[in-house]
């Protein structure tokens, strides 16, 4: 009964236009009051939930993404992709896929990827005669790769909420992310031949090597993060700090995307975004703490086991549920609302929590490009002045590909678990 009341209150406040962190905070306060718990415990619990070293990595990765978006890293990656894909039909569309995958792997943010790449690539694609809908579709869909390819902010948060190893989650996301990029790449290649898109001129080998060398500093961030974590030199939080410092140095010294006098401005922009995320996390984790203490997850486990659901049936039901929720809530809100309830159910039903983490984040990728609340759709509509309907039509083929990859990820666990099991053991 408490859960039904919470959901009614939650969606009622959400429909009123109240910010998500206030919605979660108000709901948590009502639940504490109704369960006769002292309200001072709500504030103390909120502070305790934020006292996490892993959680400190989130604002640092957001800061690194802000430096790279403003610092010329995106342009360097576009130049690198163009250098090696010139001479292929529809090469600018292929450049969009590859550049978005590279930038997503560096920034860990889907919205930042769509914004940075859309600003650079969309005018170039339109100038070369690409249809605007197709251009918006390939950039928006390719930007979602940032949700699953490490260092992913969503996977860090999933690891915190479910108490799973973030390094294992990072490794589990690599193959699904590459599979998604390959599916988009092949579709663009097919569509380019079908519509006879223009061919960008091929560069001489000397010029390709020059562009490649210039792009190497842009790849320093994922190198520092992954080498630090898997080499055992740094924790996730320490690697996030190094990512922020490295991206700042690369942006100021190598690419000079903004003058050093604007550094504080970029930091303030990043901390503003990170602050919103941290407020949502604080209020949602308090709700999750109440939910755990109420015994609702234990009852949910008992109910699920009593239904004798097979693993594939449970995963199908969860995919449908997450796809529906993803139509209305963004990634962080969905994760913090759903996972405190679902996490205890996974192991009893034979689902590996790391495998489910990739399933979850891939569902969130679909939500980013699925109406009515796909954030990437709004970003691209804003920067292009295109009607939302045109953006949605352009994204539809890629949405179908995303759903196909989701099915493969869901029912082929070895694809996600092979790499972390190889590195860390089962």
Secondary structure in CASP SS format (residue, H / E / C, confidence):
PFRMAT SS
TARGET T0000
AUTHOR 0000-0000-0000
METHOD secondary structure of the structure
MODEL  1
X C 1.00
X H 1.00
X H 1.00
X H 1.00
X H 1.00
X H 1.00
X H 1.00
X H 1.00
X H 1.00
X H 1.00
X H 1.00
X H 1.00
X H 1.00
X H 1.00
X H 1.00
X C 1.00
X C 1.00
X C 1.00
X C 1.00
X H 1.00
X H 1.00
X H 1.00
X H 1.00
X H 1.00
X H 1.00
X H 1.00
X H 1.00
X H 1.00
X H 1.00
X H 1.00
X H 1.00
X H 1.00
X H 1.00
X H 1.00
X C 1.00
X C 1.00
X C 1.00
X C 1.00
X H 1.00
X H 1.00
X H 1.00
X H 1.00
X H 1.00
X H 1.00
X H 1.00
X H 1.00
X H 1.00
X H 1.00
X H 1.00
X H 1.00
X C 1.00
X C 1.00
X C 1.00
X C 1.00
X C 1.00
X H 1.00
X H 1.00
X H 1.00
X H 1.00
X H 1.00
X H 1.00
X H 1.00
X H 1.00
X H 1.00
X H 1.00
X H 1.00
X H 1.00
X H 1.00
X H 1.00
X H 1.00
X C 1.00
X C 1.00
X H 1.00
X H 1.00
X H 1.00
X H 1.00
X H 1.00
X H 1.00
X H 1.00
X H 1.00
X H 1.00
X H 1.00
X H 1.00
X H 1.00
X H 1.00
X C 1.00
X C 1.00
X C 1.00
X E 1.00
X C 1.00
X H 1.00
X H 1.00
X H 1.00
X H 1.00
X H 1.00
X H 1.00
X H 1.00
X H 1.00
X H 1.00
X H 1.00
X H 1.00
X H 1.00
X H 1.00
X H 1.00
X H 1.00
X H 1.00
X H 1.00
X C 1.00
X C 1.00
X H 1.00
X H 1.00
X H 1.00
X H 1.00
X H 1.00
X H 1.00
X H 1.00
X H 1.00
X H 1.00
X H 1.00
X H 1.00
X H 1.00
X H 1.00
X H 1.00
X H 1.00
X H 1.00
X H 1.00
X H 1.00
X C 1.00
X C 1.00
X C 1.00
X C 1.00
X H 1.00
X H 1.00
X H 1.00
X H 1.00
X H 1.00
X H 1.00
X H 1.00
X H 1.00
X H 1.00
X H 1.00
X H 1.00
X H 1.00
X H 1.00
X H 1.00
X H 1.00
X H 1.00
X C 1.00
X C 1.00
X C 1.00
X C 1.00
X C 1.00
X H 1.00
X H 1.00
X H 1.00
X H 1.00
X H 1.00
X H 1.00
X H 1.00
X H 1.00
X H 1.00
X H 1.00
X C 1.00
X C 1.00
X C 1.00
X H 1.00
X H 1.00
X H 1.00
X H 1.00
X H 1.00
X H 1.00
X H 1.00
X H 1.00
X H 1.00
X H 1.00
X H 1.00
X H 1.00
X H 1.00
X H 1.00
X H 1.00
X H 1.00
X H 1.00
X H 1.00
X H 1.00
X H 1.00
X H 1.00
X H 1.00
X H 1.00
X H 1.00
X H 1.00
X H 1.00
X H 1.00
X H 1.00
X H 1.00
X H 1.00
X C 1.00
X C 1.00
X C 1.00
X E 1.00
X C 1.00
X C 1.00
X C 1.00
X C 1.00
X C 1.00
X H 1.00
X H 1.00
X H 1.00
X H 1.00
X H 1.00
X H 1.00
X H 1.00
X H 1.00
X H 1.00
X H 1.00
X H 1.00
X H 1.00
X H 1.00
X H 1.00
X H 1.00
X H 1.00
X H 1.00
X H 1.00
X H 1.00
X H 1.00
X H 1.00
X H 1.00
X H 1.00
X H 1.00
X H 1.00
X H 1.00
X C 1.00
X C 1.00
X C 1.00
X C 1.00
X C 1.00
X H 1.00
X H 1.00
X H 1.00
X H 1.00
X H 1.00
X H 1.00
X H 1.00
X H 1.00
X H 1.00
X H 1.00
X H 1.00
X H 1.00
X H 1.00
X H 1.00
X H 1.00
X H 1.00
X H 1.00
X H 1.00
X H 1.00
X H 1.00
X C 1.00
X C 1.00
X C 1.00
X C 1.00
X H 1.00
X H 1.00
X H 1.00
X H 1.00
X H 1.00
X H 1.00
X H 1.00
X H 1.00
X H 1.00
X H 1.00
X H 1.00
X H 1.00
X H 1.00
X H 1.00
X H 1.00
X H 1.00
X H 1.00
X H 1.00
X H 1.00
X H 1.00
X H 1.00
X H 1.00
X H 1.00
X H 1.00
X H 1.00
X H 1.00
X H 1.00
X H 1.00
X H 1.00
X H 1.00
X H 1.00
X H 1.00
X H 1.00
X H 1.00
X H 1.00
X C 1.00
X H 1.00
X H 1.00
X H 1.00
X H 1.00
X H 1.00
X H 1.00
X H 1.00
X H 1.00
X H 1.00
X H 1.00
X H 1.00
X C 1.00
X C 1.00
X C 1.00
X C 1.00
X H 1.00
X H 1.00
X H 1.00
X H 1.00
X H 1.00
X H 1.00
X H 1.00
X H 1.00
X H 1.00
X H 1.00
X H 1.00
X H 1.00
X H 1.00
X H 1.00
X H 1.00
X H 1.00
X C 1.00
X C 1.00
X C 1.00
X C 1.00
X H 1.00
X H 1.00
X H 1.00
X H 1.00
X H 1.00
X H 1.00
X H 1.00
X H 1.00
X H 1.00
X H 1.00
X H 1.00
X H 1.00
X H 1.00
X H 1.00
X H 1.00
X H 1.00
X H 1.00
X H 1.00
X C 1.00
X C 1.00
X C 1.00
X C 1.00
X H 1.00
X H 1.00
X H 1.00
X H 1.00
X H 1.00
X H 1.00
X H 1.00
X H 1.00
X H 1.00
X H 1.00
X H 1.00
X H 1.00
X H 1.00
X H 1.00
X H 1.00
X H 1.00
X C 1.00
X C 1.00
X C 1.00
X C 1.00
X C 1.00
X C 1.00
X H 1.00
X H 1.00
X H 1.00
X H 1.00
X H 1.00
X H 1.00
X H 1.00
X H 1.00
X H 1.00
X H 1.00
X C 1.00
X C 1.00
X C 1.00
X H 1.00
X H 1.00
X H 1.00
X H 1.00
X H 1.00
X H 1.00
X H 1.00
X H 1.00
X H 1.00
X H 1.00
X H 1.00
X H 1.00
X H 1.00
X H 1.00
X H 1.00
X H 1.00
X H 1.00
X H 1.00
X H 1.00
X H 1.00
X H 1.00
X H 1.00
X H 1.00
X H 1.00
X C 1.00
X H 1.00
X H 1.00
X H 1.00
X H 1.00
X H 1.00
X H 1.00
X H 1.00
X H 1.00
X H 1.00
X H 1.00
X H 1.00
X H 1.00
X C 1.00
X C 1.00
END
